[in-house]
Structure formats: C-alpha cells, structure tokens
Amino acid sequence: MRNGSDDRFFIGMLSGTSRDGVDTVLVHFSNNLPKVIASYCVAYPAPLQEMLRKMIDRRIRPAEEEMAVVTEDLAEVFALSVWALLDQAGVKAKDVVAIGSHGQTVWHRPTGKNPESIQLGRPQLIANLTGIPTVGNFRQADIAAGGQGAPLAPLLHGALLMPAGGVRAVLNIGGISNISVLAANGMISGYDTGPGNCLLDAWVKKHEGSDFDDGGQWAAGGTADGSLLELLLADPYFALPPPKSTGVEYFNIYWLKKCMDEHASAPAGEDPGVSDRPGGPPGARDVQATLSELTARSVATAVRHSGASELLVCGGGVHNLDLLKRLQRLLPDTRVGPTSDSGIDPDLVEAILFAWLARERIANRALDTRRITGAREPVVLGEVFDPA
C-alpha cells in the first residue's frame, strides 16, 4: 500500500485560519499531476467554532486538557467530511491510499528557545473512524530540522506551477497570506507575508456582523487612512527577512486595537494612493479599506522583491475583488490573475497540497524546505497513522 503508486486515490484536508470548517478533496494522480475527482466542505458546528475562537483569542498556548477535548471533536468532523466526500464521489475507502490532514492550527510559535506549532484533529482517530491510513503532523519534522514548519504551499506550487522562463510568484490568501517564488531554473522559495483575510474578516464581523467582506465591497466603499496604514506597516514582522511565518495568534483584532490606540494620538501621514480622513479617527469602513491596503502593500512589497513578472492568486482571498484591484494598482508591470488561469482551482489548492504531501510521505520522499522554512536539510514531512 505504501509504494507511492498512482493507481488509487488520495484525500487532502485543510482547515485554515478562518476556523469555520474543513475543505476536503479526492485526488487522483496521473503523470504526477493531481486531478480533483470531488470536493466537499463541512462547516464546524457552532459550539466547536466558539471553543476554537476562545482558545485562540487568549493569545497564549492552549491548556493541554482543553486541547484534548477539541482535538477529538475536530477529528470526528474531519472523518465525517471524508465519508461525505467518498459518498459523493462513489469511491470506497479501500481504494484510498491515504488521507493527508493538516489539522486546525491553534498555536504557532516557530522561533525562540522552544519552537512549536500545534495542529489539532487527531490523525489516529481519523484513521480509526475512516479505516484509511492518515498522514498528519506535517510541520513537526521541519521544525525539528530547524525550520519554521510553514508555509508548506510553495512545495506544491513548485511542483505544479514552475514557469517556463523568468520568475513567477504564487500568492495564497487565507487568513494569513503566503507567497511562493518560482524561478525557471528550479529555485523555489516562499514565506508568510503577513495578514491575508484575518483582519478583514474580524473587522467586518465586529461592525457589520458578516463573516467576511463579500467581494471586498465594504472596503471598496471606504478610504484608506494613510497614517494608520503607516503605523500598521511599521510592525517589525514586515521588516523581518525570510524565512518567516506567522498566524492569527499574532495578527488579530487585539493587534489591530493596539495599533489603533496608538494611532489615535499620532499625527496624520501622507501616502500616495490613500488619504487621511479629516476631522478625527477613521470610520469603520475606512479602517476596512486600510486593512485591505495593508494586505495589498505587504504582498506587493514581497512580489517586487521577488522580481516576478506574474502573480497567480489562490485561496479565499481570490474572491476579494477590491484586494485584487489594489494589488494590480501597486504592481502595474505584473500580471495578476487566479491560479485557474493555469488550470488549478484557486479554492482547492491548499486541500490538494495535503493530498500531495500525503502521497510524498507514503513514498517516503524527503522534501527540500531549506529556502522556504529555513530547515537545515531536506526532510520527510508527516507521520503515518494506520487504522487501529
């Protein structure tokens, strides 16, 4: 079963920083290229979403007893998503080689004396409930090798989207944005640029009661505040050299509130392309526009530094038309478009990633993350859990 052959199916599951559910894909590989047979999304039950929100909002490492409860609940949701996916596709569990489950990140502190990244959703329980070998704990071997454990998306981007010439950048906009830089000579690098949707989602939820800013319409109707934007971009994370990774434990509504408190007494700034709102602090909609500009500016800086002439976008942020317009304005000489332009569904790229990573782990192939996470050497990512 663990021979890396392409004659059967793999499943990939991704539960991102939005913490609202899990995307699951059934993938078949032909000539090393993934073909999505079916996809399915399961929303987390409201009580589970609330437990995750409280756990992460504390901004400290979650207690072991709390994680023990949540990891079981998550694994059950993940297993249900697998069964629903297989039922939809008409495929039997015995025909699936392995499941790749990233798990739900609840803590990411990849630097310092005791680097750590915690993903919940117990792979062993998923394997037991589905009867399918499950690969999980993808970040741990990388961290043990001195890497940050994230981002891992550049590995798949490099396998599928390498340009024929020049340099191409691939941007995944989830809660956090990460960029992959792909050079025609085979060089692959990447890192987290900073916030993606996380601040936008949190702010629109607080003021409009919506889970996300549909199409970026609310932000598009506001005016970005130059001095607030300048203060946000002054955060030390943006100046850090790669390798670097971050999460919603860092960039969240509390981080924003701290910055806005500082901004309340700061002098107005001037910045091309944005304006300061006269007569006091920016209104809620203007803050949303500022947050959209923050994501666009931090990404555009990374793209310009990469020298890429093309930017392919995937993840939930691909539907934020306001954000994409800001990116194109900031990158007038760079073609900006979705990964679907290259034949890959932008909504499924990260779930496909974990089907691909499961396949690589079953084949026992070491992957080179040195220019992505900073690992000392190529490592075999993931741990295999066979059904009990």
Buried (B, 14 or more C-beta within 10 A) or exposed (E): EEEEEBEBBBBBBBBBBBBBBBBBBBBBBEEEBBEBBBBBBBEBEEEBBEBBEEBBEEEEBBEEEBBEEBBEBBBBBBBBBBBBBBEBBEBEBEBBBBBBBBBBBBBBBBEEEEBBBBBBBBBBBBBBBBBBBBBBBBBBBBBEBBBBBBBBBBBBBBBBBBBEEEBBBBBBBBBBBBBBBBBEEEEBBBBBBBBBBBBBBBBBBEBBEEEBBEBBEBBBEBBBBBBBBBBBBEBEBBEBEBBBBBBBBBBBBEBBEEBBEEBEEEEBBEBEEBBBBEEEEBBEBBBBBBBBBBBBBBBBBBBBEBEBBBBBBBBBBBBBBBBBBBBBEBBEEBEBBBBBEBEBBBBBBBBBBBBBBBBBBBEEEEBEBBBBBBBEEBBBBBBBBBBE
